[in-house]
Structures are given as C-alpha cells and as structure tokens.
Amino acid sequence: MTDAQPEQPTPLHVFLSDAAEQALAALRPGELDAVEKIVERLALYPRLGIPVPGGTDPEVDDYTFRTDPASDSGDRISVVYRYHEGMASVFVTWIIAGP
C-alpha cells in the first residue's frame, strides 16, 4: 500500500485585461486579498466559476466567479474571465467590487 498524494494540477497562466488591472488598483486591501486568492484558485481550477453561455469562440469558455458578500461591508467580488484550454490560460476581463 502506498501513501500516494492526489496529483496537483499544473497551474495555468492567468492574464488580466487593462480594465481588470485598473479595477485591481482601486480595490481596498480586503478586496485585493480576495481577488488574489480567487486568481490563485483559478490558476489551478479554471472551471470554478459559473458558466456564461453564448460565447462566440468554441475553444473558449466564459465564466463568472463571485464571492459571498463580506460580513463587514456587504460587498462581493465578481471576477469575469475566459478559459482557453488549448492555450492553458485564464484571461480575467473584469473585476467588479460592490453590493
């Protein structure tokens, strides 16, 4: 019997659009921490978000990942992204913070 650990997936490349970079710069520290954790998770598990139907590229899947509302402010973070399996990459198009 072996104590084999489950294999950890190879992290994907995660890219942020200019709009996502601008939104990231405007986040409060707690929101920024949440987004960094989301991006780390998406690099390993890109299909964690809610699928968004209607994409025009059959090789790309669109998703939205949303956090639960924060206990102090009631705000939530939404990360809108595209996953391209063939290119092993995630492209974050929008980061939205608010109620």
Buried (B, 14 or more C-beta within 10 A) or exposed (E): EEEEEEEEEEEBEBBBBEEBEEBBEEBEEBBBEBBEEBBEEBBEEBEBBEEEEEEEEEEBBBBBBBBEEBEEEEBBBBBBBBBBEEEEBBBBBBBBBEE
